[in-house]
Amino acid sequence: MEQPKQERKQTLRRKLSDIQGFKVEKEQSYKNQLAEDLEKHKTTLAQKQKDEMRNLEIKFLLSKHDLIRQRENDLWEIERAKLQEKHSILKSNLQEAFLLHNQQLTERHRVESAQHERLYSLKHDDMKQSHLLERRRYPKQLKTQHKANMADLKKNGKPKSELHKMEDAFMKQYAIKMRELDQRHRQEEGGMNLEATEALKELETIQREKREQLMAIEKERLRERDAKNAQELKEWRQSLTSRKN
């Protein structure tokens, strides 16, 4: 049986109303979902930005810390280099001072040796001159004395045979005395040479002891300089520990 026209209209309006309500509900649900997704996205994005900012801040702080540490290390290295340079300069000055002292000592020893050589050269020349004069004078003295003795004997009437014997005896005695003179001269020259050699050895011993003493002093001063530098470095490193803290 066919529905009346008015009833069909009402039924259609209800259906349209239901469809419209469903559409509105669906749109509202869609909007709500969009809003929820947007809020989640905003929350996620905000958290991501927060994390990135925190990471950037940490990275900045670490970079700043590294720069500060590097700067401190550079400054400490400069300090250490200055300490080492100071030590090197002071040690070099010590070595140069001892080198100069050693050169002066060597020159003084050279002068002393030259003076010693000149002194004994003069002594030797004086001795040779003295021996030469004695070598000339002594035979004359012997011969003069012999002539005087022979003259007295002739005056006293000594026989010629006796005079000849005395002349032969004198010549033998004369040769012996001249040999003795030469031997004494050689002994005196040998003694002079030995004295010069011994004096030179003593001088060289004194000079060697002075050089050894200078070397020992230099070694001790350099050891003291190294020890002082080591102590300064130790104190400097200890000061770094307090500064780091």
Steps between C-alpha positions, in 0.01 A plus 500: 500500500651827400598754785339838496699781352537687831638197673751440225624854538550458873683175445727666245564792734598258779737317268652828384527610863672173591736533206577858594557401862735222394691739278530755781609231743750366251636845427526574872679172558734582214566846645559355843746249353675778311522710816633203697757420227598866486546516876710182495708641217545828687598310814741279305646801318535696824676205667723459196589870505559476876730200450682674217546814710627289791742317268613829350553642848697193608703515181563871556604442860729215401650709221544791738660269756734362233595852391566604858702184562695551177569861592616392846718230345648757261570737790652218706716397206619861466582507873684169477693621193597820683627300797699276266634799307603668826680181606671468162619863508632474857670169425649639179626807688663271756667295227621812319639643826689178573619481140639854530658413835653187350639702207648753743646218707648338189654831395640551851649151490651573158658819638628317809652225283662760274639684804632172637667424167654848480617483862684171455624606158662803666635282780640257245657783299651645818637159593646446153659846511634430847638165387655657192676765708614242751616275214718785383613627838568174680777370265670839523485484879649152500774594255579826678526322832716229339734756346536675835577169669754408231667842527541455874641154448749626244608772739550241766726301263281202431668266243359500148410135530282581798353797317414277201331250731302778662404633157374155396315464827340842452382414147338181630346687791391777264318250276332341802387840634364603159308174472365557850401851399319373191330230704389754762366725225305212349361406841396859566332521159327166559389620842369820345309304234358264763397796716328662200320174416385445857389862534305472174334177616403666829361800312302274266366306802381823662344612173326165453362513856367851437326385179352196679384723785337737251329208321374364833358841596336533157348152527363578847357838395329342196363222722364763740345689207329181372376418850359850544326479163350162593371647829352802319322269253369287787362805683351630175321168435368504857365850443323371185316240710364769731403718205317211330301442814 
